[in-house]
Amino acid sequence: MSSKKAINIIVATSTNYGIGYDNKMCWHIPEELKHFKRITTAREDIKKRNCVIMGKNTWYSLPKRPLVDRINIIISSADYEKISCEVSDSKDNIKVFKNIEEAFAYVEESDEIESAFIIGGAQLYNECLDKYIDKIKYMYMTIVYDKKYECNKFIAADVIFNNFKFEKKDVYNSELKYITMKGYNKGISYPRDEPAD
């Protein structure tokens, strides 16, 4: 059963679908970071905000946290109490949940949230692709190909390409560094209303 609100995945990968090395990104491309911010902050209703959903390692890897102009949702069962205490001063902008089901329920019930974006890491991406593919509306994917990167964290590319359709009109090639693509879930049968991006 698909979600009423748009729950999306946004990911940047190497050419072999690596997303990082030991919880760090392997590349730093300012234009791609701007693309990430533009997609995850764009909304139609200015009274609402989008949210970004991440695991604890992604949270701790952010150079500046929380990500501004978005509700930051952190998933951690093992460190739930610890992270909740660390972010207690920023409760309006940061939420902590023990699992992805709780986060999805919060997104669905919140009047404040327009769209949700799963932003990593590998465990969370792959859990969503494995167990919650029916909830994911759009896949925003960047493939960085300016050079080979050594990665030890990967996303399930076969699941992505089997379940999401990428159209040529939604592919952008940036100066031989990376391409960005937007795909829609083939299993969701409602009209493809375009999100503000």
C-alpha positions as CSV (number, residue, x, y, z in Angstrom):
1,M,0.0,0.0,0.0
2,S,1.5,3.3,-1.0
3,S,1.8,6.3,1.2
4,K,-0.5,9.3,0.8
5,K,2.5,11.7,1.2
6,A,5.5,11.5,-1.2
7,I,8.2,9.4,0.4
8,N,11.3,9.5,-1.8
9,I,14.9,8.3,-1.8
10,I,17.7,10.7,-2.8
11,V,21.1,9.1,-3.2
12,A,24.5,9.8,-4.9
13,T,26.6,6.8,-6.0
14,S,29.8,5.9,-7.7
15,T,29.6,4.1,-11.0
16,N,29.5,0.7,-9.2
17,Y,26.7,2.0,-6.9
18,G,29.0,2.7,-3.9
19,I,27.7,5.4,-1.6
20,G,30.6,5.9,0.8
21,Y,33.6,4.6,2.6
22,D,33.3,4.0,6.4
23,N,30.4,6.4,6.8
24,K,31.9,9.2,4.8
25,M,31.2,10.4,1.3
26,C,34.0,9.8,-1.1
27,W,33.5,12.9,-3.2
28,H,32.7,16.6,-2.6
29,I,31.0,18.2,-5.5
30,P,29.4,21.6,-4.5
31,E,27.0,21.6,-7.5
32,E,25.7,18.1,-6.5
33,L,25.2,19.3,-2.9
34,K,23.2,22.3,-4.2
35,H,21.1,19.8,-6.2
36,F,20.5,17.8,-3.0
37,K,19.4,20.9,-1.1
38,R,17.2,22.1,-3.9
39,I,15.4,18.8,-4.2
40,T,15.0,18.2,-0.5
41,T,13.8,21.8,0.3
42,A,11.4,22.4,-2.6
43,R,7.8,22.4,-1.7
44,E,4.5,23.7,-3.0
45,D,2.9,24.8,0.3
46,I,5.2,27.4,2.0
47,K,3.5,26.7,5.3
48,K,4.9,23.2,5.3
49,R,8.4,21.7,5.4
50,N,9.9,18.6,4.0
51,C,11.8,16.1,6.1
52,V,15.0,14.2,5.6
53,I,15.2,10.7,7.2
54,M,18.6,9.2,8.0
55,G,20.3,6.6,10.1
56,K,22.6,7.7,13.0
57,N,25.8,7.3,11.1
58,T,24.6,9.6,8.4
59,W,23.5,12.1,11.1
60,Y,26.9,12.1,12.7
61,S,28.6,12.4,9.3
62,L,26.9,15.7,8.5
63,P,29.4,18.5,8.6
64,K,26.7,20.9,9.8
65,R,23.6,19.5,11.6
66,P,20.7,19.7,11.5
67,L,20.1,20.3,7.8
68,V,18.4,23.6,7.7
69,D,14.9,24.3,6.3
70,R,14.0,20.6,6.8
71,I,12.8,18.5,9.6
72,N,15.6,16.1,10.4
73,I,14.5,12.5,11.4
74,I,17.1,10.2,12.8
75,I,16.5,6.4,13.0
76,S,18.4,4.5,15.7
77,S,17.3,1.7,17.9
78,A,20.6,1.2,19.8
79,D,21.3,4.8,20.5
80,Y,17.8,6.2,20.7
81,E,18.1,7.6,24.2
82,K,21.6,9.0,23.6
83,I,20.7,10.9,20.4
84,S,17.4,12.1,21.9
85,C,19.3,13.7,24.8
86,E,21.9,15.2,22.4
87,V,19.2,16.9,20.3
88,S,16.7,17.8,23.0
89,D,17.3,21.6,22.5
90,S,16.2,21.3,18.8
91,K,13.1,19.2,19.1
92,D,11.1,21.3,16.6
93,N,13.6,20.6,13.8
94,I,14.9,17.1,14.9
95,K,12.9,14.0,15.6
96,V,14.4,10.6,16.7
97,F,12.7,7.3,16.2
98,K,13.7,3.7,17.0
99,N,12.7,2.4,13.5
100,I,11.6,3.4,10.1
101,E,8.0,2.3,10.7
102,E,7.7,4.9,13.5
103,A,9.2,7.6,11.2
104,F,6.8,6.8,8.4
105,A,3.8,6.9,10.8
106,Y,5.0,10.4,12.0
107,V,5.4,11.6,8.4
108,E,1.9,10.4,7.5
109,E,0.3,12.0,10.5
110,S,2.2,15.3,10.5
111,D,0.3,18.3,9.1
112,E,3.6,20.1,8.9
113,I,5.3,17.8,6.4
114,E,4.8,17.9,2.7
115,S,7.3,15.3,1.4
116,A,10.0,13.0,3.0
117,F,13.4,12.1,1.6
118,I,15.4,9.1,2.8
119,I,19.0,10.3,2.6
120,G,21.0,7.3,3.9
121,G,23.0,5.5,4.9
122,A,23.3,2.1,3.1
123,Q,21.5,0.1,5.7
124,L,18.5,2.5,5.7
125,Y,18.4,2.7,1.9
126,N,18.5,-1.0,1.5
127,E,15.9,-1.7,4.2
128,C,13.5,0.7,2.4
129,L,14.2,-0.9,-1.0
130,D,13.7,-4.4,0.5
131,K,10.7,-3.9,2.8
132,Y,9.0,-0.6,1.8
133,I,9.4,-0.3,-1.9
134,D,5.6,0.2,-2.2
135,K,6.0,3.4,-0.2
136,I,8.7,5.0,-2.2
137,K,7.3,7.3,-4.9
138,Y,10.4,8.9,-6.5
139,M,14.0,7.9,-6.7
140,Y,16.4,10.9,-7.1
141,M,19.7,9.4,-8.1
142,T,23.1,11.0,-8.9
143,I,25.8,8.9,-10.4
144,V,29.3,10.4,-10.0
145,Y,31.6,9.3,-12.8
146,D,34.5,11.8,-12.9
147,K,36.8,9.1,-11.5
148,K,36.9,5.8,-9.7
149,Y,36.0,5.9,-6.0
150,E,36.8,3.3,-3.4
151,C,33.6,2.5,-1.5
152,N,32.6,-0.1,1.0
153,K,28.9,0.8,1.4
154,F,26.6,0.1,-1.5
155,I,23.0,0.6,-2.5
156,A,20.9,-2.2,-4.2
157,A,21.1,-1.0,-7.8
158,D,19.3,-4.0,-9.2
159,V,16.3,-3.3,-7.0
160,I,16.3,0.4,-8.1
161,F,16.4,-0.3,-11.8
162,N,13.9,-3.1,-11.6
163,N,11.3,-1.0,-9.7
164,F,11.9,2.6,-10.9
165,K,11.5,4.0,-14.4
166,F,13.9,6.7,-15.4
167,E,13.0,9.0,-18.3
168,K,15.4,10.8,-20.6
169,K,13.7,14.1,-19.9
170,D,14.6,13.7,-16.2
171,V,18.3,13.0,-16.8
172,Y,20.8,15.9,-16.4
173,N,24.5,15.6,-17.3
174,S,26.8,18.0,-15.4
175,E,30.1,18.8,-17.1
176,L,31.4,15.2,-17.2
177,K,31.3,14.9,-13.4
178,Y,28.0,13.3,-12.7
179,I,24.5,12.7,-14.0
180,T,21.3,13.2,-12.0
181,M,18.2,11.2,-12.7
182,K,14.6,11.1,-11.4
183,G,12.7,7.8,-11.5
184,Y,9.2,7.0,-10.6
185,N,8.0,3.8,-8.9
186,K,6.6,1.4,-11.5
187,G,4.4,-0.2,-8.9
188,I,2.5,2.9,-7.9
189,S,-0.6,3.4,-10.1
190,Y,-1.8,6.8,-9.1
191,P,-1.2,9.8,-11.4
192,R,2.4,11.0,-11.4
193,D,1.8,14.5,-10.1
194,E,5.1,16.3,-10.3
195,P,6.6,17.4,-7.0
196,A,8.0,20.9,-6.9
197,D,11.7,20.4,-7.9
